[in-house]
Amino acid sequence: MADGLQSQNSVLRKTLTHERLLYLLNYDPVTGVFTRNVGAGGTKAGAKAGYLHKSTGYWFVKVDGQAYGAHRLAWFYVHGVWPEGELDHENTNTLDNWIANLREASNSANGANKPRYKNNVCGLKGVHLHRSTGKWKAQIKKDGRVTHLGLFTTREEAHAAYIGAARALHGMFARMI
């Protein structure tokens, strides 16, 4: 999922060192949970660190008074460097911050991994009813450009066209559902 936090954290990451992060927090790469090594802000050492930012759906952790996306902190904690661009949650759950679920991605690749829109009434990603013809339209987006894949008699045929295009255009970031 698009994390949209890299610009905010690009400034902050210059001030937080890897050594400081390791001193203040412990990260479990299997669960994705941060705990405090040192008490801070009314929390005790050993306590789970962070909070849910309700408007973004991401878990944040405060370090030295600055809030960081937990997924970005996890990357920094494990790799010792900040991610260059966006981080994608492979399973699309923005709260699942275990390291095997995180991968660097372009904005377009991150978007390709999004599930179908909730208002998609046909139930298949990349497919909607073309009202004027009564046929099923397949389309795909990459790098901000929408490509029309065709009109089809059945929604399954349209979805098959979408799947083929998604695999070709998005590779490992392609999400079919």
N, C-alpha and C positions, 0 to 999 in steps of 0.2 A: 504494500500500500504506500501511496505518496506520503512522505513524511513532512514535507513543507517546512522543515525546521533548520535546514542547513544554513540559511543566511543568518539567522539568529545565533546559531551555535558557531559560525565561522569566526565571529568576533570573540565569543567566550572561550573557544578552544585555545586561543593564544595565551590565555592566562592560566588555565588549569594544566598542570604537568601530570604525566603518567605516574610519577612517583607519589605525588600528592593524592591522586585518586586511589592508588593502591593502599596508601596509609589510612585514608578515611573510610573506604568502603571495601566490602567483600562482595564478589559477584559469583553466583553459581551458574556456570554455563549450561547446565542441564535444565534448570528451572527458569533461568532468566531473572532471578530475584536478586536485588541488591540488599545487603544488610550493613548496618553501621559498625565499623571497627571502633569508632570513637563517638561518644554521645554528642549530639548537636541539636540545637533548637528545641530543647525539651524532650528529645528522645534519648534513650539509653543505648549504649553499645550492645550490639546483637539484635537490635530492633530492625524490622523491615524498613527500608528507606523508600521514600517517594510518595506520590499521590496521583490520582487520576485527574487529568485535565479534561473536564466534562465536554468542553466545546470542541476539542480536537480528537478525543478518544485515545490519547497517548498517555503512557505512564511517564511522569517526570520525577527527577530526583534533584534535590537542592544540594549543591556542593559549594561551600564557602559563600552562601547567600545567593548563588546564581542557580537558576533552574535549567536543567538539561534534559532532553529527551532520553529516557532510559535505554532505548535501542541504540542511540548514538554513543552513550556512555559505555554500553556493553561492548561495542565495537572497539572503542578506544582502550577499554580495560584489557581485552583479549589480545588485540593486535598491536597496541602501543602507538598507534597512529589514528587520527580521526579519519572517518570515511571522506572520500573526495567529493562525492555528490550526495545523492539520495540513498537511503537504505530501504530495501523492500522486505516486508514480512512475507516470506514465501507462502505461509498458510493464510494470509490476509488478515489475521487477527493482530491488531496493533498492540495488544497487551501481552502477546507471546514473544518475549524478548530473549529467549534462549539463543545462543550464538548460531546454532545450526539452522535456525529459522530466518536469520538475517543475511542479506546479500547486497552488495553495492549494485546500484542500478541507475540508468539514465531516467529522466522524467518519463519518457515514452515507455520504457520497459516496465517501470513501476506501474504506470497506468494500464499496461497490458495485463498485469496480474490482478487487476480488480475483478471481483465477481460481477455478474450481470446486475444491471440497475434494478432496484426494488420495484420500480413501476413498470418493469418489463412484463407485460401480461401473457406473452406466449411462452415464457419460461425458458427460452433459449438465448444465450448470449450472442449478440451480433445480428439478431433477427427481429424484425417487426413487420406487421401487416402494412402493406402499401395500399392505402384505402382506395385510391382512384382505380386500381387495377384488380383489387381483391387477391393479389398474389403476395407471397412472402418475400420481403427484401432482405438481402444479406449485405452488411457493410462492416468495414474494419477501420480502425484509426491507428496511425503510426506517425510520430513526430508532428502531431497537431493536424495532420491531413487525413480526411475521411475518404476512403476508397469504396465505391459502389461495386459490389461483387455480382450483382444480378438479381433478377426476379425469378421466383420459383413457385411451382404449383403447391408444394408442401413445405411446411416449416422445417421438417427434417432435412429436405434437400438444401434449403437455405442454410441451415446450421452446418451441414457437411461442407458447404462452400466456405463458411466462416472458419471452421476447424482447419481446413487445408491452408487457408491464408494465414491464420494465426500461427500455425506451426512454422510456416515459411518465413513470416515477418518477425515473429517474436521469440522463436526458439524456446529456450528453457523458461522464459517468462510468460509463455502463452497459457492463458486460463480459458478453458472451454465452457465453464458453467458460470 
